[in-house]
Each structure stands twice: as C-alpha cells, then as structure tokens.
Amino acid sequence: MSFLLEVRDRASVEFIEGYLWYEQQRDGLGEAFHDEVQEHFEFLRQRPDGFAKWRGPYKKINLERFPYLIVFRVVKSTVIIFSVFHNKRDPK
C-alpha cells in the first residue's frame, strides 16, 4: 500500500532554505540534499511504519548524508511531514 504524502508549509520552507544554503556552499550540493530528502519522502510513502515515537505523536527519520531529520505523523493513509529539521537547531 502506498500512502499519500502531505508536506506542510513549514516543512516546505525548511526544505527550500536547506537546499539554497547547501547550493550556496557548493554547486550541486543543494541538489544532493534535495535528492536525499526526496528519497526519504518516497520511502515514507511506501513504509512509514516501524519508526518509534519521538515527541508526542510525532516520529522522525534521519537523513544519512546531511544533519537533518524529517518529522512526520501517519494519519490513516497519509504521511504528514511537519518539518525538515536541522539537527543543530533548537526544536522550540
């Protein structure tokens, strides 16, 4: 079963900001960040279960190459992405 994916506005903004920052550091690095996030989004669409709760009802998945995590919830048949979060930021 493939789940629907809903990316909230905040997560979209964080994703774009991360992409732009990495692309400014080195041409193509933003694209690598983009591709890894998209791979994780696709993985979550296919297999969102099996992740421990992280904070309250939220779950997380860590990126492999970049110091980011994706914060999400599964509601019925939809994976809702709440944040594409840099690990060094204050979660508040």
N, C-alpha and C positions, 0 to 999 in steps of 0.2 A: 504494500500500500504506500502510495506517495502522499505526503502531507502537503497542504498549502503552506506558503511562506508569506508572512506579513512582516515587513520591516517598518518599524515606527520611525517617525520623523527624526527623533533624537539620534537613533542609530544610523540613519542615513547621513546626517550631518557629521557625526563622528567618523564614519567610513570615508566620506569625501575629504574631511580635514586630514585624516591619516594618509590617504592617497596623495594629496597635494604636498604634504610635508615630506613624505618619502621621495616623491618625484623631484622636489627641490634639492634633496640631498645628492641624488644621482639619477640621471636619465634611466628609465626602465625600472627603478626600484619601486616606484609607486604602482607600476603595472604588476610587479611581482606580489606586492601587498594585495592589490585588487584581486588577483587570481587566487591567492590563498584564501581570502575571505569568501570568494565565490565558491571555492571547493568545499569549504566548511558549511556554507549555506546549503549546498546541494546534498552534502552528507546528512545534515539535519532534516532535510526534506524526506530523505529515504529512511533514516534510522534515528529519530530523535529520542528514543527511549534508552535507558541504560545509563543515564547521567544522574549523579547524585544531586539532591537539592543543595543549593549553595547559600542563598539568603532567602528565607521565607519560601515562597513558591517558585523562586527562580532557579534556573540551572545555568551552568556555564560550560563552555568548551574553549580550550586554549589553542591559539594558533601555534604552529610549530616554529616558524622562522622569525616571526615578529612578536614583540612583547605585548600582545593584545589578547583579549578574551571576548567571546561573544556571549552576552547574557540573553537568555530566552526562557520562554514558557511554552508548554504544549497545552492547548485548549481544544479539546475534541480532536478535530482533524487538521488543526492549524498550528504551525510553529510560529510564535510571535517573537521577533527579535527586538529587544528593548534597547540594547546598547552594543556598540563595538568599542570596547573599553581598553585604554592603555593601562597596563598593569601598574605603572608607577603613579597614577593619578589617585587622588583622594576619592573614594567612592561616594562621598557626600556631595 
